[in-house]
Amino acid sequence: MASGACAVLIGYNAGRARRVKRGIVNICVFCGSGSSIGEPYSSAACSFGQAMAARGHALVFGGYDTGLMGVVARAVHDAGGRVVGVVPSGLDAFRGRPAFPCDDLIDAADLSERKAFMSQRADAFAALPGSYGTLDELYSELATQKIATEKKPVGVLNVGGFYDTLETLHATIVREGFMTESDGRLAMFAQDPDILLDLLEGRR
């Protein structure tokens, strides 16, 4: 997504988002890093990042300036929000990728260490459209929250129905008795960035 288009969304959301008055909350965002991303997904990521910053939230994410990762990080950064990146630079598959100019950039030894740090650092989690890595991070966190004594909220931004089949799968798992209804509600789905943030903040 072009930076100019993102700037338009930034101005739009900055005027309508509600600010959180209970201090900075770290939201970890899982999302795709691929370069061939459609406009609806880039727009939603930009909108979500701007809404986060407008409400006073900081971003914790995978650290790279590519795909939706770069879009959401730039939206938060350009709106004055804090950006914390965690990069697994020790892995050959990730060498050479451009890191986003974060306020705090942490070097993780591997993907497991990266997920562990992001989980510890975050107060809430949001999954945007992505691929295997995004789903791995989402379900790893859901499994963690399932057994946690003090649970952290986990949300899924269902852009244009991208995660419709995932939401249906969760309902099927509950219906067939493989998961309780309360565990099925651990993943909160919303199509609108502001509504998802409301859910993460416990407003809905």
N, C-alpha and C positions, 0 to 999 in steps of 0.2 A: 504494500500500500504506500502510495506517495505521502511524504511528510505533510504536504499541503492539505491533502484530504483529511489526514489525521488531525491537523490543526483546527479544521472546521468542526469536527466532532468534539475536540477538546473545548472549544468555546461553548458549544451547545450544552455539554454535560456540566461544565463548571457552573452554569447558571441554575441548573435544576437539581443538582445533587445535594443531599442534606449532609451536614458535617456531623461527625461523631464527637461527642463532648466528654468521652471517658478516656481519652488519651490515645496514643498511637497503637494500632493493632497491626501485627504482621500477618499479611495474607500471602500464603504460598500459592502460586499459580502454576499449574501443570498445563502445558500446551505444546503444539507442534513447532518444530524448528525448520521444516522444509521450506524451500524458496518458492515453490509454485502454489501459492495460496490464493484462493478466490477472494474477490472483493468483500462479499458478505462477512467472511470470517475475519478479515483484517479490520473491517469497520467495527465489528463487535468487540474485538480485542482492544482496539483503540478506545472505544467507548467505555469498556470495563476498566481499563487502566486509568482513564481520566476520572471516572466516578470514584475509584479507590482513593486517588489523591485528594479529590475534593472533599471526601469524608474523613480525611486524616489518616488513612491507612498507608503502611509501608509495604513494598513488594519484596517477597522472597521468591526467587525463580532460578532457572537453570543456567543463567549467566551469559548466554550467547546472544549476539545481535543478528539473529537470523529468524526468518519465519515469524510466527505469531509471538515467539519469545521477544524478538526485537521490537515488534509493534507495541506490545503491552508495556514493556520496559520504557520505551521512549515516551509513551503517553503519560506514564506515572512521573517520569523524570521531568518532562517538559511542563508538567502542571505543578512542579515544586515538591513532589513526593520523594520519599527515600527509597532507594533501590539497592537490594542486597542480592548478589549473584553467587551461585555455587557451581564451579566448573570442574569436571573430572579430567583435568588436563593430562593426567598420567596415561590415559588410554590412547592408543594409536588412532582409533577411529575419530577422536575428537581433536587431534592436533591440527593446528592451522585454522581452526574456526575462529572468527572474530568475536572477542568478548565484548560485551556491552560496557561502556564506561560507568561502572556502578559506584555508588557511595562506599560500598564495602564488597570486595570480591574475594571469595574464599576458594582455595584450591583443595579439591577432594581427590583422594587417591583413586577411587573407582565409583561406579554408580551406586553401590550399596552405601558407601560413606556419604555420598551426595544426598541420597534420600534420607539418611539418618539425620544429617545436619538440618536439612530443610524441615523435617518433621519436628525436631526439637525447637527450632527457631520460630516456627509459625504458631499463630493463635487460631488460624482458620485456613481452609484450603478451598481452592476453586479449580476445576478442570475445564479448560476450553478445548475446542476441537484439536485433535492430534492423532498420533498413531500408536505403535507398540509402547514407546517410552511413556507417553502420556497415560495410557491405560495401566501400565505397570505401576506408575507412581500413584495413580488414583486408587487402584485396588490394594496396593500395599498399605496406603494410609487408611482405607476403609477397614482392612483387617486389623490394623493397629487400634483404631477407634472402637472397634467391636468389643475388644477386651479391656479397654482403658477404663480406669475408675472415674476420672474426670475427662469427659469426652470433648473433643474440639469439633466444631462444625465443618462439614464437607459439602461443597456445592458443585453442581455441574451446569455450565452455561450451554444450553441446548440451542445452538444457533441454527435457525432454519430447519429444525427437525433432525440435525446431525446425530443426536443421541436418542432419538425416539426408540430405536430398537434396543438400546441399552436399558432404557426405562422399562420397556416391555419385558425384557429379560429379567429384571429385578422382580417385577410383579409375578412372573412365572415361577421364579425360584421360591418366593414366599408362598404362592398358591400350592406348589407341589411339596411343601413342607421342609425344604432344605434350609430355610432361613425364617426367623421369626419376623412378625410385622414390625416390631420396634427396630430390629437390625435392618430391615428393608428401608426404613425411613432415614437411615444414616446418610444416604446420598440424597441431597435435596436438588431437584431439577427446576430450572427456570429458563425462559427464553429471553428475558429482559435483564440487562446488567444491573439496573437499579433494584429490581425485585430480588435478584440473586443476592446482592449485598444486604438487602433487608433481611433475607433468610439467614445469612451468615451472622448478622448482628443480632438476631433473635427478635426482630421487629415484627415478624409475621408468624 
